Amino acid sequence: MGQEKIVITNRRNQKSFLKGTLLGQKGQLAVEYVLMVVAAVTVATLIVTALVSRSTDEPGLVIQVWQNIVNAIGNDNAAEP
């Protein structure tokens, strides 16, 4: 006669295993969410720094354009023919 495998399952162990698996998935979801938030904040910080930096050596793009507009208004070219 062949060897037969007898499998005894415990419903309590099955439920706790499934619960642990679901908790593991929720934990992974939380970690992924935190990583996405960190990445989004990092990208936003880089964009804001590049656009509105008030450094005198390298002003941001918005600051440069605004300064050009102020200079154009200050030149008062309307008086010229």
C-alpha positions in Angstrom: 0.0 0.0 0.0 1.1 3.5 -0.8 1.9 6.2 1.7 -1.0 8.5 2.2 -0.6 12.0 3.5 -3.0 13.1 6.2 -3.5 16.8 6.4 -5.1 18.1 9.6 -6.1 21.7 9.4 -7.0 23.9 12.3 -9.5 26.6 11.5 -8.1 28.9 14.1 -4.6 28.7 12.5 -6.0 29.3 9.1 -7.8 32.4 10.2 -4.8 33.7 12.0 -2.6 33.0 8.9 -5.1 34.8 6.7 -5.3 37.7 9.1 -1.5 37.9 9.2 -1.3 37.9 5.5 -3.9 40.7 5.2 -2.0 42.7 7.9 1.2 42.2 5.9 -0.5 43.5 2.8 -1.8 46.6 4.7 1.7 47.2 6.1 3.2 47.1 2.6 0.5 49.5 1.4 1.3 51.9 4.2 5.0 51.7 3.4 4.4 52.3 -0.3 2.1 55.3 0.6 4.8 56.8 2.8 7.4 56.4 0.1 5.2 58.0 -2.5 4.5 60.9 -0.2 8.3 61.3 0.4 8.9 61.2 -3.3 6.2 63.8 -4.1 7.4 66.2 -1.4 11.0 65.9 -2.7 10.0 66.6 -6.3 7.8 69.5 -5.1 10.7 71.0 -3.1 13.0 70.8 -6.1 10.5 72.5 -8.3 9.7 75.2 -5.9 13.5 75.8 -5.3 14.1 76.1 -9.0 11.2 78.4 -9.6 11.2 80.8 -6.7 14.6 80.8 -5.3 15.6 84.3 -4.0 19.3 83.7 -4.1 21.2 86.7 -5.4 23.6 84.4 -7.3 21.0 82.3 -9.0 17.4 83.6 -8.6 14.6 81.2 -9.6 12.8 81.5 -12.9 9.7 83.3 -11.5 11.9 85.8 -9.7 14.0 86.4 -12.9 10.9 87.0 -15.0 9.3 89.2 -12.4 12.5 91.3 -12.1 12.5 91.7 -15.9 8.9 92.9 -15.8 9.7 95.4 -13.1 12.8 96.7 -15.0 10.7 97.0 -18.2 8.1 99.0 -16.3 10.8 101.1 -14.7 12.4 102.0 -18.0 9.2 103.7 -19.1 9.6 103.2 -22.8 6.2 104.8 -23.4 7.9 108.2 -23.5 10.0 107.2 -26.5 8.6 107.6 -30.0 
